[in-house]
Amino acid sequence: MSFMRLTILASAVLTSLAGAAQAQTTLRIGIAEDPDILDPSIGRTYVGRIVFSAFCDKLFDIDEKLNIVPQLALSYETSADGKEMTIKLRPNVKFHDGEPLDAEAAKFSIERHMTLPTSFRKSELASVDHVEVVDPLTIKLVLKTPYSPLIAQLTDRSGMMVSPKAAKVAGDKFGLHPVCAGPYKFVERAQQDRMVFERFADYWNKDNIHIDRVVFLPIVDATVRLANLKSGGLDLIERVLATDIKDVRADPKLVLSTAPELGYQGLTINIGNDKTKGPLSQSAKVRQALSLSIDREAINQVVFNGEFTPGNQWVSPTHPYYQKAFPIPGRDIAKAKALLKEAGVSLPVTVDYMVPKGTEYEAVAQVVQSMAAEAGFDIKVRVVEFATTFKQAQAGEFQVFQINWSGRIDPDGNSYIFMRSKAPQNDGVYSNPEADKLMEDGRATSNVEERRAIYGKLTKILLDDLPIIYIYHRTLLIAHTKKLEGYRQMPDGLVRVVGLKFK
C-alpha cells in the first residue's frame, strides 16, 4: 500500500471522528499497532498497556522516578516474614457499571488473574496462595513464599481491577466490552481502526479529567502517524522514529517527550517448540554464533541515528541490576564461523525469522539478515501483522521472533515470564532447572546485593544458552501538539490521560 493511500485512509478516519465529536473535546492518539484483547488478565502487548492506562486503573502506579505511588489502593504493608501483604483500598471508587470497588471486588480481580485458564498474569502472581477480605476496604495477600517483586507487579496489569458483575456475565468475551475503574469507560472498538472511550462521570479522581473523549487509532506506518500529528489529525503519537527526532524538534507546533526504556528489543529463539528441529534450536553454539554475527552499535547508528542503547541483557547497561561482568560483545565473524564449525552444521544455516510489520522492526531485521549472512546464516525474514505474531509465537510457528518488551520496574518482570520453564510468555519453551531455581531465588529476597548476585549467576547461564539474544534498549519517543498541556513522560512508556487538557 502506498504512502499516499495510507495517508488518505488515515485522514479519512480521523476526519470522520473529528466531525462526530465537534461538540466535545476529543484526544486522538496514534498508536503503532492494533492491540490484542482488552482484558487485563489476557492482554500481553505493549500497545495494549497504553490503551489500558486510559480506562483500567491499577492498585498502584509509578512516578517519573520509578517510585511506587497509590492509585486504587491507598497503602500497603508487608509482614516481617514477607509472606503477607495487606492492602488498604481507596474508598468510594466505582467501576464503569456503577458497581463498588470494595475488598470483595479486589479479591475477585486478583483471583481472576490467578485462575483464568488463559491468563498471562499467573506467573506474575504465582507466589500468592490466596486472598483474604479483612474488612470492606482491606484485602490481605497470603503468599506461599516471600516474593519481592509483588508490589511492582501490582503497578501493572496484575493490579488492574475489573467489575466482578461484568466479568461474570461476559465470561471469555469480557475483553470485547471491558468494564474497569479508570478515568474513561469503553464505548466501542473497530478492529484495525479505532478504540473509543468517554469520560467516566463517577471516576474517583474526576476533577483531574478535562477531556471528554479519548480515541486510539492504530496506524502502523510511523511516517503516516507523524504526518497526521503535523496536520492536526492527531494530538499525540507514540513511537516516533528516531530518524524523525530532528524534524519533530524543529516543528514549533510540536513537543517531543523522551525517556530511557525499561525493556529491551530481543530475538526470542524457539528452542523447545521448534517443529523443524533446526540447528538454532538444537545447539547453543549456533545461537552464540548468531549473536556474535550482530554488531549492536552498528544497528543503533544505521537504524536509530545512535539514539538508542545497545544491550546484551534483559536490563540496560545503566540499570542497577545490569551485570557489568558480562559486557556487550563486539561483532566477531571469525569466532561465529568457528562456533558453527564446532556445532557441525551444514552451511548456510537457514532461519525462519518472524518480525512484526513496522518500519523500524523491519529495518532491524534486514540489518541482522545482512550481518548474519557473513557468518553463514541464511535468514528468511517473514513480516507478519503485529497481533498475529503472538498467535504464531505461542503455536511455535517461528525459529526467531524479533519482538520488543516494554519492560517493568523490577528485573524479575523482564526475565521470569520469558525464561522460567512453562511460564506463560516463554514462547521459545526454554527450560533450564538451574536457571529456574535462580529466578525463584531472585523473587524470594528483597536484599539488593543478594538479588544482584543471584542475577549474576543467572546472566551467565542465559548468555551461554541464549534463549533470547538481546540487541538494544529503546529511548521512548512520544510527540504531541503544543495545544495539549500536562503530559508527563513515564519510564514505562504509557500515556497517562489524567491531568491532560487542551489550551
KOLTI-386614 format. One line per 4 residues: number of its first residue (from 1); their letters; for each residue z, x, y of C-alpha. Coordinates in nm, 3 decimals. Layout:
NUM = a = Z/X/Y | ...
This chain:
1 = msfm = 0.000/0.000/0.000 | -0.099/0.147/0.335 | 0.146/0.234/0.609 | -0.017/-0.022/0.842
5 = rlti = 0.011/-0.302/0.588 | 0.376/-0.218/0.522 | 0.443/-0.229/0.895 | 0.274/-0.565/0.931
9 = lasa = 0.465/-0.712/0.636 | 0.799/-0.583/0.758 | 0.729/-0.702/1.112 | 0.632/-1.047/0.989
13 = vlts = 0.960/-1.085/0.804 | 1.162/-0.960/1.098 | 0.980/-1.183/1.345 | 1.040/-1.493/1.138
17 = laga = 1.409/-1.413/1.107 | 1.441/-1.343/1.477 | 1.273/-1.673/1.561 | 1.511/-1.865/1.337
21 = aqaq = 1.814/-1.706/1.496 | 1.732/-1.716/1.868 | 2.035/-1.931/1.944 | 2.280/-1.683/1.799
25 = ttlr = 2.336/-1.310/1.776 | 2.194/-1.150/1.462 | 2.245/-0.793/1.345 | 1.938/-0.678/1.148
29 = igia = 2.000/-0.381/0.920 | 1.717/-0.196/0.747 | 1.821/-0.058/0.408 | 1.631/0.184/0.185
33 = edpd = 1.636/-0.023/-0.134 | 1.698/-0.372/-0.261 | 2.049/-0.368/-0.417 | 2.135/-0.461/-0.771
37 = ildp = 2.356/-0.765/-0.833 | 2.603/-0.858/-0.557 | 2.904/-0.874/-0.787 | 3.165/-0.603/-0.719
41 = sigr = 3.257/-0.579/-1.088 | 2.898/-0.521/-1.197 | 2.728/-0.353/-0.899 | 2.660/0.021/-0.920
45 = tyvg = 2.426/0.110/-0.632 | 2.499/0.280/-0.301 | 2.290/0.030/-0.108 | 2.488/-0.247/-0.276
49 = rivf = 2.807/-0.094/-0.139 | 2.656/-0.108/0.211 | 2.594/-0.481/0.170 | 2.937/-0.542/0.014
53 = safc = 3.103/-0.391/0.321 | 2.987/-0.693/0.524 | 3.133/-0.962/0.302 | 3.371/-0.824/0.040
57 = dklf = 3.691/-0.670/0.180 | 3.900/-0.436/-0.036 | 4.272/-0.390/-0.080 | 4.244/-0.064/0.115
61 = dide = 3.982/0.120/0.319 | 3.932/0.472/0.458 | 3.901/0.601/0.812 | 3.685/0.879/0.960
65 = klni = 3.927/1.147/0.837 | 3.946/1.007/0.481 | 4.292/0.862/0.535 | 4.361/0.552/0.329
69 = vpql = 4.431/0.254/0.555 | 4.528/-0.112/0.491 | 4.270/-0.386/0.458 | 4.354/-0.688/0.241
73 = alsy = 4.677/-0.512/0.144 | 4.939/-0.406/0.394 | 5.108/-0.128/0.196 | 5.168/0.023/-0.147
77 = etsa = 5.447/0.211/-0.319 | 5.421/0.426/-0.632 | 5.721/0.465/-0.865 | 5.882/0.805/-0.917
81 = dgke = 5.730/0.839/-1.264 | 5.383/0.746/-1.132 | 5.346/0.456/-1.376 | 5.383/0.162/-1.138
85 = mtik = 5.212/0.078/-0.811 | 5.349/-0.213/-0.607 | 5.109/-0.361/-0.350 | 5.204/-0.591/-0.063
89 = lrpn = 4.921/-0.827/0.034 | 4.827/-0.937/0.382 | 4.944/-1.296/0.449 | 4.718/-1.587/0.545
93 = vkfh = 4.398/-1.443/0.401 | 4.134/-1.685/0.274 | 3.828/-1.649/0.056 | 3.499/-1.785/0.186
97 = dgep = 3.550/-2.106/-0.015 | 3.884/-2.169/0.159 | 4.099/-2.065/-0.138 | 4.401/-1.845/-0.055
101 = ldae = 4.407/-1.477/-0.139 | 4.754/-1.457/-0.289 | 4.908/-1.248/-0.566 | 4.760/-1.465/-0.841
105 = aakf = 4.412/-1.423/-0.692 | 4.455/-1.046/-0.658 | 4.575/-1.027/-1.018 | 4.269/-1.226/-1.128
109 = sier = 4.029/-0.995/-0.941 | 4.173/-0.674/-1.082 | 4.184/-0.816/-1.434 | 3.823/-0.930/-1.396
113 = hmtl = 3.722/-0.575/-1.301 | 3.907/-0.451/-1.611 | 3.788/-0.704/-1.869 | 3.448/-0.843/-1.773
117 = ptsf = 3.217/-0.722/-2.053 | 2.953/-0.595/-1.809 | 3.200/-0.443/-1.559 | 3.138/-0.091/-1.428
121 = rkse = 3.494/-0.081/-1.297 | 3.656/-0.047/-1.641 | 3.676/0.331/-1.638 | 3.799/0.331/-1.278
125 = lasv = 4.095/0.113/-1.382 | 4.129/0.239/-1.740 | 4.484/0.362/-1.681 | 4.606/0.018/-1.575
129 = dhve = 4.786/-0.155/-1.862 | 4.846/-0.488/-1.690 | 4.902/-0.656/-1.356 | 5.221/-0.845/-1.269
133 = vvdp = 5.283/-1.102/-0.996 | 5.608/-1.003/-0.823 | 5.606/-1.277/-0.560 | 5.334/-1.483/-0.384
137 = ltik = 5.219/-1.181/-0.180 | 5.311/-0.889/-0.407 | 5.149/-0.750/-0.721 | 5.250/-0.463/-0.945
141 = lvlk = 5.000/-0.250/-1.137 | 5.171/-0.118/-1.451 | 4.997/0.194/-1.582 | 4.963/0.340/-1.930
145 = tpys = 4.988/0.689/-1.780 | 5.017/0.826/-1.425 | 4.680/0.801/-1.251 | 4.649/0.989/-0.923
149 = plia = 4.306/0.852/-0.815 | 4.416/0.487/-0.840 | 4.471/0.428/-0.470 | 4.133/0.590/-0.397
153 = qltd = 3.966/0.353/-0.644 | 4.115/0.056/-0.459 | 3.930/0.160/-0.141 | 3.602/0.073/-0.312
157 = rsgm = 3.467/-0.193/-0.549 | 3.770/-0.183/-0.779 | 3.972/-0.303/-0.481 | 3.734/-0.585/-0.384
161 = mvsp = 3.878/-0.932/-0.423 | 3.675/-1.231/-0.540 | 3.761/-1.601/-0.535 | 3.903/-1.696/-0.879
165 = kaak = 3.778/-2.053/-0.837 | 3.421/-1.946/-0.758 | 3.415/-1.674/-1.025 | 3.536/-1.910/-1.297
169 = vagd = 3.277/-2.174/-1.206 | 2.985/-1.929/-1.173 | 3.064/-1.712/-1.474 | 2.800/-1.440/-1.519
173 = kfgl = 2.598/-1.593/-1.229 | 2.867/-1.510/-0.971 | 2.651/-1.234/-0.817 | 2.386/-1.490/-0.723
177 = hpvc = 2.627/-1.659/-0.480 | 2.927/-1.429/-0.435 | 3.248/-1.552/-0.272 | 3.481/-1.285/-0.132
181 = agpy = 3.725/-1.246/0.159 | 3.526/-1.041/0.408 | 3.409/-1.092/0.767 | 3.081/-1.259/0.670
185 = kfve = 3.002/-1.511/0.399 | 2.695/-1.519/0.179 | 2.412/-1.756/0.284 | 2.103/-1.658/0.085
189 = raqq = 1.916/-1.379/-0.087 | 1.542/-1.342/-0.143 | 1.480/-1.052/-0.381 | 1.298/-0.757/-0.222
193 = drmv = 1.301/-0.946/0.109 | 1.638/-1.020/0.271 | 2.008/-1.095/0.234 | 2.162/-1.324/0.495
197 = ferf = 2.531/-1.357/0.585 | 2.705/-1.562/0.853 | 3.035/-1.512/1.031 | 3.337/-1.645/0.841
201 = adyw = 3.543/-1.852/1.085 | 3.869/-1.807/0.891 | 3.845/-1.429/0.848 | 4.185/-1.264/0.880
205 = nkdn = 4.053/-1.025/1.149 | 3.817/-1.274/1.318 | 3.897/-1.153/1.671 | 3.706/-0.833/1.592
209 = ihid = 3.392/-1.012/1.471 | 3.148/-1.050/1.760 | 2.812/-1.110/1.588 | 2.712/-1.441/1.430
213 = rvvf = 2.483/-1.325/1.152 | 2.405/-1.010/0.956 | 2.070/-0.976/0.780 | 1.994/-0.689/0.544
217 = lpiv = 1.625/-0.611/0.499 | 1.517/-0.378/0.215 | 1.235/-0.156/0.347 | 1.167/0.133/0.111
221 = datv = 0.940/0.328/0.345 | 1.164/0.523/0.584 | 0.880/0.557/0.835 | 0.846/0.178/0.850
225 = rlan = 1.223/0.137/0.889 | 1.222/0.372/1.187 | 0.912/0.210/1.339 | 1.084/-0.129/1.330
229 = lksg = 1.401/0.014/1.482 | 1.197/0.160/1.768 | 1.006/-0.164/1.823 | 1.325/-0.373/1.829
233 = gldl = 1.261/-0.548/1.499 | 1.572/-0.383/1.352 | 1.905/-0.298/1.513 | 2.030/-0.036/1.266
237 = ierv = 1.877/0.162/0.979 | 2.035/0.377/0.712 | 1.893/0.696/0.562 | 1.680/0.825/0.847
241 = latd = 1.455/1.102/0.717 | 1.584/1.450/0.800 | 1.238/1.525/0.936 | 1.279/1.239/1.187
245 = ikdv = 1.607/1.361/1.338 | 1.443/1.516/1.647 | 1.234/1.205/1.703 | 1.539/0.976/1.695
249 = radp = 1.744/1.201/1.921 | 1.458/1.217/2.170 | 1.438/0.839/2.199 | 1.660/0.717/2.487
253 = klvl = 1.693/0.372/2.325 | 1.841/0.504/2.000 | 2.164/0.663/1.876 | 2.188/0.886/1.567
257 = stap = 2.519/0.894/1.379 | 2.582/1.167/1.121 | 2.850/1.277/0.875 | 2.866/1.502/0.565
261 = elgy = 2.821/1.303/0.246 | 3.096/1.275/-0.016 | 2.846/1.261/-0.302 | 2.550/1.456/-0.437
265 = qglt = 2.187/1.449/-0.544 | 2.151/1.548/-0.907 | 1.933/1.542/-1.214 | 2.103/1.345/-1.491
269 = inig = 1.988/1.474/-1.830 | 1.956/1.233/-2.122 | 2.148/1.432/-2.383 | 2.283/1.172/-2.625
273 = ndkt = 2.035/0.886/-2.594 | 1.701/1.070/-2.591 | 1.490/0.888/-2.848 | 1.230/1.166/-2.840
277 = kgpl = 1.488/1.438/-2.919 | 1.312/1.666/-2.669 | 1.415/2.028/-2.604 | 1.605/1.936/-2.287
281 = sqsa = 1.843/1.706/-2.474 | 1.882/1.936/-2.773 | 1.952/2.270/-2.604 | 2.189/2.370/-2.324
285 = kvrq = 1.978/2.685/-2.277 | 1.676/2.471/-2.190 | 1.883/2.280/-1.934 | 2.013/2.608/-1.791
289 = alsl = 1.655/2.732/-1.767 | 1.555/2.422/-1.571 | 1.847/2.473/-1.333 | 1.756/2.839/-1.278
293 = sidr = 1.395/2.746/-1.200 | 1.511/2.546/-0.896 | 1.553/2.705/-0.553 | 1.804/2.472/-0.390
297 = eain = 1.784/2.624/-0.043 | 1.404/2.606/-0.050 | 1.426/2.232/-0.127 | 1.667/2.193/0.164
301 = qvvf = 1.426/2.372/0.400 | 1.099/2.220/0.277 | 1.210/1.858/0.235 | 1.502/1.829/0.475
305 = ngef = 1.434/2.083/0.752 | 1.751/2.269/0.650 | 1.971/1.972/0.749 | 2.136/1.918/0.408
309 = tpgn = 2.371/2.134/0.199 | 2.257/2.298/-0.127 | 2.504/2.250/-0.411 | 2.576/2.305/-0.780
313 = qwvs = 2.887/2.092/-0.836 | 2.986/1.728/-0.800 | 3.155/1.805/-0.467 | 3.003/2.004/-0.182
317 = pthp = 3.087/2.370/-0.105 | 3.305/2.254/0.187 | 3.521/2.024/-0.029 | 3.880/2.130/-0.113
321 = yyqk = 3.806/2.089/-0.485 | 3.486/2.294/-0.485 | 3.520/2.577/-0.736 | 3.429/2.896/-0.549
325 = afpi = 3.438/3.097/-0.873 | 3.110/2.922/-0.963 | 2.881/2.973/-0.662 | 2.537/2.818/-0.622
329 = pgrd = 2.296/3.012/-0.846 | 1.988/3.170/-0.697 | 1.648/3.098/-0.845 | 1.577/3.329/-1.139
333 = iaka = 1.244/3.264/-1.311 | 1.274/3.570/-1.538 | 1.610/3.455/-1.672 | 1.482/3.098/-1.708
337 = kall = 1.191/3.220/-1.920 | 1.426/3.435/-2.128 | 1.651/3.133/-2.197 | 1.353/2.925/-2.309
341 = keag = 1.253/3.207/-2.542 | 1.607/3.227/-2.682 | 1.601/2.850/-2.736 | 1.288/2.891/-2.947
345 = vslp = 1.098/2.607/-2.784 | 0.723/2.570/-2.757 | 0.577/2.604/-2.408 | 0.523/2.423/-2.191
349 = vtvd = 0.835/2.208/-2.227 | 0.719/1.856/-2.140 | 0.976/1.649/-1.950 | 0.973/1.280/-1.854
353 = ymvp = 1.125/1.281/-1.504 | 1.220/0.941/-1.360 | 1.267/0.913/-0.984 | 1.323/0.606/-0.763
357 = kgte = 1.048/0.517/-0.521 | 1.114/0.665/-0.176 | 0.973/0.936/0.049 | 1.249/1.194/0.011
361 = yeav = 1.320/1.113/-0.355 | 0.955/1.172/-0.441 | 0.926/1.486/-0.226 | 1.222/1.646/-0.407
365 = aqvv = 1.072/1.556/-0.744 | 0.739/1.714/-0.651 | 0.906/2.037/-0.537 | 1.115/2.055/-0.857
369 = qsma = 0.800/1.989/-1.059 | 0.619/2.278/-0.891 | 0.911/2.520/-0.920 | 0.986/2.440/-1.284
373 = aeag = 0.621/2.489/-1.382 | 0.657/2.861/-1.310 | 0.930/2.887/-1.575 | 0.737/2.698/-1.844
377 = fdik = 0.814/2.328/-1.781 | 0.553/2.055/-1.760 | 0.735/1.786/-1.563 | 0.577/1.441/-1.565
381 = vrvv = 0.712/1.269/-1.252 | 0.743/0.893/-1.304 | 0.812/0.691/-0.987 | 0.997/0.366/-1.059
385 = efat = 1.124/0.082/-0.838 | 1.487/0.154/-0.746 | 1.675/-0.124/-0.928 | 1.456/-0.081/-1.237
389 = tfkq = 1.557/0.285/-1.270 | 1.913/0.179/-1.355 | 1.797/-0.057/-1.628 | 1.580/0.216/-1.779
393 = aqag = 1.860/0.472/-1.745 | 2.104/0.251/-1.935 | 1.841/0.193/-2.203 | 1.787/0.569/-2.241
397 = efqv = 1.427/0.547/-2.123 | 1.420/0.885/-1.949 | 1.474/1.255/-2.008 | 1.563/1.341/-1.646
401 = fqin = 1.684/1.083/-1.393 | 1.690/1.206/-1.033 | 1.947/0.998/-0.850 | 2.191/1.015/-0.558
405 = wsgr = 2.559/0.940/-0.593 | 2.710/0.833/-0.263 | 3.048/0.983/-0.351 | 3.417/0.899/-0.350
409 = idpd = 3.712/1.047/-0.164 | 3.877/1.172/-0.485 | 3.685/1.423/-0.706 | 3.758/1.207/-1.011
413 = gnsy = 3.526/0.945/-0.861 | 3.236/1.192/-0.865 | 3.287/1.310/-1.223 | 3.468/1.083/-1.470
417 = ifmr = 3.234/0.783/-1.473 | 2.930/1.004/-1.533 | 3.059/1.261/-1.783 | 3.351/1.111/-1.973
421 = skap = 3.245/1.006/-2.324 | 3.143/0.638/-2.326 | 3.207/0.596/-1.952 | 3.000/0.308/-1.810
425 = qndg = 2.772/0.519/-1.589 | 2.731/0.803/-1.837 | 2.358/0.730/-1.862 | 2.290/1.062/-2.036
429 = vysn = 2.551/0.978/-2.304 | 2.707/1.323/-2.268 | 3.016/1.385/-2.481 | 3.243/1.687/-2.497
433 = pead = 3.604/1.635/-2.622 | 3.734/1.934/-2.426 | 3.577/1.805/-2.104 | 3.716/1.457/-2.180
437 = klme = 4.068/1.595/-2.206 | 4.038/1.787/-1.880 | 3.912/1.477/-1.698 | 4.212/1.283/-1.829
441 = dgra = 4.444/1.568/-1.727 | 4.293/1.561/-1.377 | 4.388/1.195/-1.349 | 4.744/1.244/-1.472
445 = tsnv = 4.874/1.474/-1.196 | 4.881/1.439/-0.819 | 4.960/1.807/-0.759 | 4.661/1.953/-0.574
449 = eerr = 4.690/2.304/-0.717 | 4.728/2.175/-1.072 | 4.427/1.949/-1.030 | 4.221/2.230/-0.878
453 = aiyg = 4.296/2.449/-1.180 | 4.205/2.167/-1.419 | 3.875/2.105/-1.239 | 3.804/2.479/-1.250
457 = kltk = 3.813/2.468/-1.631 | 3.605/2.151/-1.629 | 3.347/2.308/-1.398 | 3.293/2.599/-1.637
461 = illd = 3.225/2.363/-1.928 | 2.993/2.136/-1.731 | 2.793/2.422/-1.580 | 2.737/2.552/-1.933
465 = dlpi = 2.648/2.212/-2.082 | 2.470/2.083/-1.770 | 2.473/1.707/-1.833 | 2.386/1.685/-1.462
469 = iyiy = 2.203/1.952/-1.261 | 2.336/1.927/-0.904 | 2.089/2.014/-0.628 | 2.219/1.922/-0.284
473 = hrtl = 2.454/1.713/-0.071 | 2.305/1.494/0.198 | 2.400/1.456/0.559 | 2.441/1.086/0.631
477 = liah = 2.184/0.983/0.892 | 2.215/0.636/1.043 | 2.034/0.528/1.360 | 2.087/0.221/1.575
481 = tkkl = 1.983/0.075/1.905 | 2.193/0.167/2.209 | 2.242/-0.205/2.262 | 2.478/-0.201/1.963
485 = egyr = 2.831/-0.091/2.050 | 3.132/0.003/1.840 | 2.955/0.172/1.548 | 3.169/0.430/1.367
489 = qmpd = 3.017/0.659/1.104 | 3.237/0.687/0.796 | 3.208/0.967/0.538 | 3.128/0.718/0.261
493 = glvr = 2.805/0.619/0.438 | 2.889/0.248/0.450 | 2.815/0.032/0.753 | 3.129/-0.142/0.878
497 = vvgl = 3.038/-0.451/1.078 | 3.389/-0.523/1.208 | 3.408/-0.437/1.577 | 3.031/-0.423/1.633
501 = kfk = 2.889/-0.607/1.934 | 2.573/-0.617/2.141 | 2.573/-0.526/2.510
